[in-house]
């Protein structure tokens, strides 16, 4: 097994087998691209400037001195593979180029604790899917009963909707509780106010690399060549606002206030050892959705909740990405079957990931069964929904033999809703 000259533990999310990409900023410097290795970030713009990425197809294009990964994403899999191979060579414990050049190391390698992580891409479009059968069944059972849990189209196509790209935020960004219309169960008319059923949604996301021309679909068995890499996603959701607004067109304001993502994009190539078969699909999908290789990945996922003014976290979810009924490739192929054109930096979300048992459910809607079965917390409290001051932390990793391929984490703390006076403009808002 390969080892880097930068020491990593078996529990580290960022060994030499991973090498995810992100955009970081060091104080006093402009944003640029880096790769994570252990507790450090390697500045790709620096090693590109000194010629260490020559022969990869990325050299001389200034793709790593940019404030987003979009241009690098657009270059395609042969370039991604060449850069990854070169980085693994440069970081190998047996390679002296970086290891023995102290001046270059000081310029190019920085502790993660000393940098700020930004969004990895300029996200033009965001599509969220609904691709976990267990999640869709749970939600359908809650709202329509067990006999009508899945809609008739669900097992025939990946359901999705277009989300809001402007409110996608990096890990650590605080999330303001949204206000909106909601209709209490026994009320004849809706009321306005803060959401009282604020929820998380445990998801994975992926970024699109090379585009496809308008009018030309991406075939399912070529779809992964258009996928740059994966991130963790928390697609925050206001369930009471959603219940009132979603018919007939689906989620709108209940999902547009914040979507949190992890800052490191794990290349699909790093996940190859963890490829696995997804659930058996019945009925057989139509030909344009028939994938000829396993399309799922064995990624462990956890969610912890930490109440305000305490360090006592409770693990509330422990599930796996391999439960997804519809694969990444199937979702991309379906999205483009009409000829919809993807663009570099577009992001897709898997939809909430749930497993068959209660502790594997990926949202409070399911975990508390719409508030009727509260969860007990380690500090003695309980939760049916997220409360002000709560911090949600999502982590994910693939477990290899003596190493992990990790995604780091997403964290986000919930702030109280704005006062009605501020919302209505009767109190001056801070700019």
PyMOL commands that set and color helices and strands:
alter all, ss='L'
color gray80, all
select helices_A, chain A and resi 44-49+70-74+77-91+96-99+102-108+112-114+133-144+146-148+165-167+220-226+239-245+268-274+287-289+321-323+328-336+358-360+364-367+420-424
alter helices_A, ss='H'
color red, helices_A
select strands_A, chain A and resi 21-26+32-37+40-43+109-111+115-118+126-129+160-162+168-170+175-176+179-182+191-194+198-199+202-208+227-234+237-238+259-261+266-267+275-276+296-297+300-306+313-320+347-349+375-376+382-383+391-399+404-415
alter strands_A, ss='S'
color yellow, strands_A
deselect
rebuild
show_as cartoon
